[in-house]
């Protein structure tokens, strides 16, 4: 049975429980997990942020996270990375300690100009479980504590100190993420940067029905090189990666909105709703209508896509 629109509609907040509003430029917000979670019995219902990326650092306390419909348990210490517009929710163990760092898109864009690798951190929702020894060997926990200590301060050096500690934090997170994939060869590092740039370009253009040649031209590489890098690092072709992003967005819109299938098709760049239905059914294993009936457990940001 299809649920009512009110039951399906996902809330959009600035910060959880707060009405949506534009982010004031290069904005950073830091708070403890318990500061907001205790008001909601340690459960944060599924929601999204249009203009904020979030990094949740769980120091103590197990829990469950829901990222774009996929539920997973995690054990601390853990990092949960949530890009803007990704649907997410949490069930924290009572007494969980840690912090939530919210970063505006403008501020993250500024950071990416200095370190392009940061793009990959927020290309999709992800959970990174850390070893205690790993954590102690870095400045990650220190940078989070210093951000939290500096956040309420208001003096002439406040913004400079905040940005400095944010850079330290993101630098440490980037090392953790890259260590998981073991990219040590310089040539592989260049390929990784190209892939990161491609993911960022997909995020901006996946609704525009562009061809691989157009993506490659925008990245100043040949289509064959782009294909070679994508296959080597992801096992998918450039167009499969685009299709995977379109599929994810289609799933979000089908479950979390009441928009008709033909409206979703148009929003995602399809001129023909019937072709969109065939595209979706082939990759999701169910028609848009059936998927909508099944619910969010079918939403997966990592689902393979057919050519």
C-alpha positions in Angstrom: 0.0 0.0 0.0 1.4 3.4 -0.9 1.8 5.6 2.1 0.3 9.1 2.2 2.3 12.1 1.0 2.7 13.3 4.5 4.2 10.0 5.6 6.7 9.9 2.7 7.8 13.5 2.7 11.2 14.0 4.2 11.7 17.0 6.3 14.3 19.6 5.2 16.1 21.5 8.0 18.8 24.1 8.3 20.1 22.3 11.4 17.9 19.5 12.7 14.5 20.9 13.9 15.2 24.4 12.5 13.4 25.9 9.5 15.3 26.0 6.2 17.2 29.2 5.5 20.2 30.1 3.3 23.6 29.5 4.8 25.4 32.8 5.6 28.3 32.5 3.2 31.3 30.5 4.5 29.5 29.1 7.6 30.7 26.6 10.1 28.7 25.2 13.0 29.9 22.9 15.7 28.0 21.2 18.5 28.1 18.1 20.6 26.0 15.1 19.6 24.3 15.1 22.9 23.3 18.8 22.7 20.6 18.1 20.1 20.1 14.4 20.5 19.1 14.4 24.2 16.1 16.6 23.2 14.9 13.9 20.9 15.6 10.8 23.1 18.8 10.2 21.2 16.9 9.6 17.9 17.3 11.9 14.9 14.6 11.0 12.3 15.4 10.9 8.6 15.9 14.4 7.2 18.1 16.4 4.8 20.0 19.7 4.7 19.9 21.6 1.4 23.0 23.8 2.1 25.1 22.0 4.7 27.5 19.1 4.6 28.0 17.4 7.9 30.7 15.4 9.6 29.6 13.4 12.7 32.5 12.3 14.9 31.4 9.6 17.4 34.0 9.2 20.1 32.0 6.9 22.4 28.7 5.0 22.0 27.5 2.6 19.4 24.5 3.4 17.2 22.7 3.0 13.9 22.8 5.4 11.0 20.5 5.6 8.0 22.1 7.1 4.9 19.9 7.4 1.9 17.7 4.6 3.0 20.6 2.2 4.0 20.8 1.3 7.7 24.1 0.3 9.2 25.4 -0.2 12.7 28.7 1.4 13.6 31.2 1.2 16.5 33.2 4.1 17.8 35.4 5.8 17.2 33.7 6.5 13.9 33.3 9.3 11.3 30.0 9.7 9.5 30.2 11.9 6.4 26.9 13.3 5.1 26.8 15.5 1.9 24.2 18.2 1.5 20.8 16.8 0.2 21.5 13.3 1.4 18.7 11.8 3.5 20.1 10.7 6.9 19.0 9.8 10.4 20.6 8.4 13.6 19.8 6.3 16.6 22.5 7.0 19.1 23.2 5.0 22.2 22.2 7.1 25.3 25.3 8.8 26.6 27.0 8.9 23.2 29.8 11.5 23.1 31.1 13.3 20.0 30.5 16.3 17.8 28.6 17.3 14.7 30.5 19.7 12.4 28.3 21.4 9.8 30.0 23.1 6.8 28.3 25.3 4.3 28.7 24.5 0.6 30.5 27.8 0.1 33.0 27.1 2.8 33.6 23.6 1.6 34.1 24.9 -1.9 36.8 27.3 -0.5 38.6 24.3 1.1 38.4 22.2 -2.1 40.3 25.0 -4.0 43.2 24.3 -1.7 42.8 20.5 -1.5 40.7 18.9 -4.3 40.7 15.6 -2.5 38.1 16.9 -0.1 35.6 16.6 -2.9 35.6 12.8 -2.6 34.9 13.0 1.2 31.4 14.4 0.5 30.7 12.8 -2.9 28.4 10.3 -1.1 27.4 9.4 2.4 29.9 7.1 4.1 30.8 5.7 7.5 34.5 5.3 8.5 35.1 3.1 11.6 38.5 3.9 13.1 40.9 1.9 15.3 41.7 3.5 18.6 45.4 3.3 17.8 44.7 5.0 14.5 42.9 7.8 16.2 45.6 8.3 18.8 48.3 8.6 16.1 46.6 11.6 14.5 45.3 15.1 15.4 41.7 14.3 14.4 40.3 14.2 17.9 42.3 17.2 18.9 41.1 19.2 15.9 37.5 18.4 16.7 38.0 19.5 20.3 39.7 22.7 19.3 36.9 23.5 16.8 34.3 23.0 19.5 36.3 25.2 22.0 36.8 27.9 19.4 33.3 27.9 17.9 31.6 30.1 20.7 34.5 32.5 20.8 34.0 36.0 19.3 37.2 37.9 18.8 39.5 39.2 16.0 41.2 35.9 15.5 38.0 33.7 15.7 37.4 33.1 12.0 41.1 32.5 11.3 41.4 29.9 14.1 38.2 28.1 13.1 39.3 27.8 9.5 42.7 26.6 10.6 41.4 23.8 12.8 38.8 22.9 10.1 41.7 22.4 7.7 43.5 20.2 10.2 40.3 18.1 10.7 39.6 17.6 7.0 43.2 16.9 6.3 43.2 14.1 8.9 39.8 12.7 7.6 41.2 12.7 4.0 44.2 10.7 5.2 41.9 8.1 6.8 39.7 7.9 3.7 42.7 7.5 1.4 44.4 5.0 3.6 41.3 2.8 3.2 41.9 2.7 -0.6 45.7 2.6 -0.4 46.5 5.0 -3.2 50.3 5.3 -2.8 51.6 5.5 -6.4 51.9 9.1 -7.7 50.2 8.1 -11.0 47.3 6.6 -9.1 47.1 9.8 -7.1 46.6 11.8 -10.3 44.0 9.3 -11.4 42.2 9.6 -8.1 42.2 13.4 -8.4 40.6 13.1 -11.9 38.0 10.8 -10.5 37.2 13.2 -7.7 36.8 16.0 -10.2 34.5 13.8 -12.3 32.3 13.0 -9.3 32.0 16.7 -8.5 31.1 17.4 -12.2 28.5 14.6 -12.2 26.9 16.2 -9.1 26.5 19.5 -11.0 25.4 18.1 -14.3 23.7 14.7 -13.9 20.3 16.2 -14.7 21.4 17.7 -18.0 21.7 14.5 -20.2 25.3 15.1 -21.2 27.5 12.6 -23.0 30.8 11.3 -21.9 32.6 13.4 -24.5 31.1 16.5 -22.9 32.2 15.5 -19.4 35.7 14.6 -20.7 35.9 18.0 -22.5 35.0 19.9 -19.3 37.8 17.9 -17.4 40.3 18.6 -20.2 41.0 14.9 -20.8 40.2 12.4 -23.5 37.1 10.2 -23.2 39.3 7.2 -23.4 41.4 8.4 -20.4 38.3 9.2 -18.4 37.0 5.7 -19.1 40.3 4.1 -18.2 40.4 5.8 -14.9 36.8 5.2 -13.9 37.1 1.5 -14.7 40.4 1.1 -12.9 39.3 2.9 -9.7 35.5 2.0 -9.5 35.0 -0.9 -11.9 32.3 1.2 -13.7 32.4 3.2 -16.9 32.0 7.0 -16.8 28.4 6.7 -18.0 27.6 4.0 -15.5 28.7 6.4 -12.7 26.3 9.1 -14.2 23.5 6.6 -14.4 24.1 5.5 -10.8 23.8 9.1 -9.6 20.6 9.6 -11.7 19.2 6.3 -10.2 19.9 7.4 -6.6 18.2 10.8 -7.2 15.2 9.0 -8.8 14.9 6.8 -5.7 15.1 9.7 -3.4 12.4 11.6 -5.3 10.1 8.5 -5.6 10.2 7.8 -1.9 10.5 11.2 -0.3 8.2 13.3 -2.5 4.7 12.9 -4.0 5.8 14.0 -7.5 4.4 12.1 -10.4 6.7 9.8 -12.3 6.5 11.9 -15.4 7.5 15.0 -13.4 10.5 13.2 -11.9 11.5 12.0 -15.3 11.5 15.6 -16.6 13.4 16.8 -13.6 16.1 14.3 -14.2 16.5 15.2 -17.9 14.4 12.6 -19.5 12.1 13.9 -22.3 10.1 10.6 -22.4 8.6 9.3 -19.1 8.3 5.8 -20.7 12.1 5.8 -21.3 12.7 6.9 -17.8 10.5 4.0 -16.5 12.5 1.5 -18.6 15.8 3.1 -17.4 14.8 2.8 -13.8 13.3 -0.7 -14.0 16.4 -2.1 -15.6 18.7 -0.8 -12.9 16.5 -0.9 -9.8 14.9 -4.3 -10.6 11.4 -2.8 -10.1 9.3 -0.1 -11.8 9.1 3.3 -10.3 5.6 2.6 -9.0 6.6 -0.7 -7.4 9.7 0.8 -5.9 7.6 3.6 -4.4 5.4 1.0 -2.7 8.3 -0.9 -1.3 9.8 1.9 0.7 13.3 3.3 1.6 15.1 0.0 2.2 15.7 -0.2 -1.5 17.6 3.1 -1.6 21.4 2.4 -2.0 24.0 5.1 -2.9 26.4 2.4 -4.0 24.1 0.3 -6.2 25.7 -0.8 -9.5 24.1 0.6 -12.6 23.8 -1.0 -16.0 25.4 0.7 -19.0 
